[in-house]
Amino acid sequence: MRVASGIFLTLLTGLSTLPDDGSDHPVDRYFESYWTTNKIKPAPPADDYEFLRRLSLDLTGRLPRPEEIRAFASDRSPGKRLRMIDELLTGDEAARFWGDQWLRVLFNYRFHETDPFKIHFPSFVQWLQKAFKEDLPYDQWATHLIADRGDYKVKPATNWILKHLDPKEPPFEIAERTTRVFLGIQIQCARCHDH
């Protein structure tokens, strides 16, 4: 699920490398005509301290440690920003942070007192972290969550379905969560309104 920095840059800019020297960037060129027309002066590139702070917060959910700041600021080698992106992306902290973020999104930020009786949190959280750490492609990750069958400890992705199923109700909640998380649309209005 993790997007390696090279793929990330290719998707955003068509480049496979990020210039460390503040040189012209395709994203800047794209907006350049708008900036010129509207007399907007773009902000300068982030310095090393700002870059590391933003990167660490985005990928690990924490500020960089003092020793990380000193090491990064003193490194004068080319490509250090790409290396830092990869280092943080492949670390255990990013896997824990993004596993937790996805847990919250998938469970709609709601945890009920009955959830521990329906699902196995440890195996599900571990599966989310492992998927991130091993860079499981998104389509495979989503397929596991939506279509896996079996024991919830052996096939941890099934815990997502189990969380949202209520044997006394039609599968409204799982349909709503699936469309919202994976398709980016909301269908809960269909419960009451037949369109």
C-alpha positions in Angstrom: 0.0 0.0 0.0 3.0 2.3 0.5 3.8 4.3 -2.5 7.5 4.2 -3.1 9.0 7.7 -3.7 9.9 6.9 -7.3 6.3 5.8 -8.2 4.9 8.7 -6.2 7.0 11.2 -8.2 6.2 9.5 -11.5 2.5 9.7 -10.8 2.6 13.3 -9.7 5.2 14.7 -12.1 6.2 12.1 -14.7 9.7 12.3 -13.2 11.5 9.4 -11.5 13.8 11.7 -9.5 13.3 14.8 -7.4 15.7 17.6 -7.9 17.4 18.4 -4.6 18.9 21.6 -6.0 15.6 23.6 -6.2 15.7 23.5 -10.0 12.6 23.9 -12.1 10.0 21.2 -11.5 7.2 20.0 -13.8 4.5 20.9 -11.2 5.9 24.4 -11.1 5.9 24.7 -14.9 2.3 23.5 -15.0 1.2 26.4 -12.7 3.6 28.9 -14.1 1.2 30.5 -16.6 -1.5 30.9 -13.8 1.1 32.5 -11.5 2.2 34.9 -14.2 -1.3 35.8 -15.2 -2.3 36.5 -11.6 1.0 38.0 -10.6 1.6 35.4 -7.9 5.1 34.7 -6.7 5.5 31.0 -5.8 7.0 30.2 -2.4 10.6 29.1 -2.4 11.4 25.4 -2.0 11.2 24.2 1.6 14.6 24.2 3.4 15.9 20.9 4.9 14.3 21.6 8.3 10.9 22.3 6.9 11.1 19.4 4.5 12.0 16.9 7.2 9.4 18.2 9.5 6.6 17.9 6.9 7.8 14.5 5.7 8.1 13.1 9.2 4.6 14.3 10.2 3.1 13.0 7.0 4.7 9.5 7.1 5.1 8.7 10.8 2.7 11.1 12.5 5.5 12.6 14.7 8.0 15.4 14.6 11.6 14.4 13.6 13.9 13.6 16.5 16.8 16.0 17.2 19.4 13.5 16.1 17.4 12.9 12.8 17.3 16.7 12.2 21.1 17.1 12.8 22.0 14.2 10.6 19.7 15.3 7.8 20.8 18.9 7.9 24.5 18.0 7.9 24.1 15.6 4.9 25.3 17.4 1.8 25.0 14.4 -0.6 22.7 14.6 -3.6 19.5 12.6 -3.4 19.2 12.9 0.4 15.5 13.8 0.2 14.6 10.8 -1.8 16.6 8.6 0.5 14.8 10.0 3.5 11.4 9.5 1.9 12.3 5.8 1.3 13.8 5.4 4.8 10.7 6.7 6.5 8.3 4.8 4.1 10.0 1.5 4.8 10.3 1.9 8.5 8.2 0.3 11.2 6.9 3.6 12.4 5.2 4.4 9.1 3.7 1.0 9.0 2.3 1.5 12.5 1.1 5.0 11.8 -0.6 4.2 8.5 -2.1 0.9 9.9 -3.7 3.0 12.6 -4.9 5.6 10.1 -6.5 3.0 7.9 -8.0 1.3 10.9 -9.8 4.5 11.8 -11.0 5.1 8.2 -12.2 1.6 7.7 -14.0 1.6 11.0 -15.4 5.0 10.5 -13.7 6.3 13.6 -16.2 4.3 15.7 -15.3 1.6 18.0 -18.2 -0.1 19.9 -18.0 -2.1 23.1 -19.1 -5.2 21.3 -16.4 -5.0 18.6 -13.9 -7.2 20.5 -16.5 -10.0 20.4 -17.0 -9.7 16.7 -13.5 -9.1 15.4 -9.9 -9.9 16.3 -8.2 -6.5 16.5 -4.6 -7.8 17.0 -4.6 -9.8 13.7 -6.3 -7.1 11.8 -4.0 -4.3 12.9 -1.0 -6.6 12.2 -2.3 -7.3 8.7 -2.8 -3.6 7.9 0.8 -2.9 9.1 2.2 -5.8 7.1 0.3 -4.8 4.0 1.9 -1.3 4.2 5.3 -2.6 5.1 5.3 -5.1 2.2 3.9 -2.5 -0.2 0.8 -4.5 -1.1 -0.8 -3.0 -4.2 -3.9 -1.1 -3.4 -6.1 -3.2 -5.7 -5.0 -6.4 -3.9 -5.4 -4.8 -0.5 -9.0 -3.7 -1.3 -9.8 -7.1 -2.8 -8.7 -8.8 0.4 -10.8 -6.5 2.6 -13.9 -6.9 0.4 -13.7 -10.5 -0.7 -11.6 -12.6 1.6 -13.3 -15.5 3.3 -12.3 -17.7 6.2 -11.3 -17.6 9.9 -10.8 -14.0 11.1 -7.5 -14.9 12.7 -6.1 -16.8 9.7 -7.5 -14.3 7.1 -7.4 -11.1 9.1 -8.8 -8.9 6.3 -12.2 -10.5 6.9 -12.4 -8.6 10.2 -13.4 -5.5 8.2 -16.5 -7.2 6.9 -17.3 -8.7 10.4 -17.1 -5.3 12.0 -19.9 -3.9 9.8 -22.2 -6.9 9.6 -25.2 -7.2 11.9 -27.0 -10.5 11.6 -30.2 -8.9 12.6 -30.1 -6.2 9.9 -29.7 -6.1 6.1 -26.1 -5.3 5.1 -26.6 -1.6 5.0 -23.6 -0.6 6.9 -21.1 -2.7 4.9 -22.5 -1.4 1.7 -22.3 2.2 2.8 -18.7 1.8 4.1 -17.6 -0.1 1.0 -18.9 2.6 -1.4 -17.6 5.4 0.7 -14.1 4.0 1.3 -13.4 2.4 -2.0 -15.5 4.3 -4.5 -15.6 7.7 -2.8 -19.4 8.0 -3.0 -22.1 7.9 -0.4 -25.2 5.8 -0.8 -26.8 5.9 2.7 -29.7 8.1 1.3 -30.8 5.0 -0.6 -32.0 3.4 2.6 -35.0 5.8 2.7 -35.1 7.3 -0.8 -35.7 5.0 -3.7 -34.1 6.8 -6.7 
